[in-house]
Every structure is written in structure tokens, then in C-alpha cells.
């Protein structure tokens, strides 16, 4: 499963999603309805920094 990382500009934190993944709560991640999950900067792939990430606004 490939993770897509982004920066949650609203909460100032790294987040990720797994396209096509169905979560335990039944939500399915898609491009139209992404499911962003919190992550740590240490989770980013080698060579990727927070400044490289696109900004998103995660809704609760």
C-alpha cells in the first residue's frame, strides 16, 4: 500500500492517505473523498521534507 503524504495546513501536521483502501470504520479512500490520517514527520520517505508536501485542509 502506497501512502500519499500531505501537510494539513489547518492543524499544522503531516497527514497521509492510502488510495483505494477501505478503513475499519467502512470509509473508502478515493480521490473524490480522501481519508486523511495523522502522521509524523519521521514517517516521510527519505529525502522528502515537510516543505515538499502539498497543503490540504482536513475536515473532521
C-alpha distance (Angstrom), angle and dihedral (degrees) to the residues before:
residue distance angle dihedral
X1 . . .
X2 3.77 . .
X3 3.77 116.7 .
X4 3.78 122.4 -145.2
X5 3.78 112.0 -150.0
X6 3.80 127.8 -154.4
X7 3.79 140.3 162.8
X8 3.81 116.8 -104.9
X9 3.79 99.0 -140.7
X10 3.82 91.4 -170.1
X11 3.82 95.7 57.7
X12 3.82 98.3 22.9
X13 3.79 95.1 -125.3
X14 3.79 141.3 115.9
X15 3.80 115.0 -99.5
X16 3.79 134.3 -179.8
X17 3.78 140.7 -164.0
X18 3.80 135.2 -161.9
X19 3.82 108.9 -142.4
X20 3.80 113.2 -134.2
X21 3.80 93.5 11.9
X22 3.81 119.4 134.0
X23 3.79 111.1 -145.2
X24 3.81 125.8 -143.7
X25 3.80 90.5 -103.1
X26 3.82 90.4 58.6
X27 3.80 98.2 -105.3
X28 3.79 113.4 136.8
X29 3.78 117.8 -150.7
X30 3.80 113.3 -130.1
X31 3.79 136.2 155.9
X32 3.81 89.1 -103.9
X33 3.82 93.9 47.0
X34 3.82 109.3 24.4
X35 3.80 118.0 -170.3
X36 3.80 106.0 -144.2
X37 3.80 117.0 -162.0
X38 3.82 127.1 -168.6
X39 3.80 118.2 -100.3
X40 3.77 138.8 173.3
X41 3.79 126.9 -113.7
X42 3.81 86.9 -116.2
X43 3.84 88.7 63.7
X44 3.81 91.8 65.4
X45 3.81 116.5 107.9
X46 3.79 116.7 -99.9
X47 3.78 111.6 -80.1
X48 3.83 94.6 21.9
X49 3.79 119.6 110.2
X50 3.78 133.3 -173.5
X51 3.81 88.9 -102.6
X52 3.82 89.6 61.6
X53 3.82 93.9 57.4
X54 3.78 125.2 97.4
X55 3.78 115.8 -119.6
X56 3.80 120.9 -113.2
X57 3.80 134.8 173.1
X58 3.79 110.3 -131.9
X59 3.78 114.3 -149.0
X60 3.79 118.8 -146.4
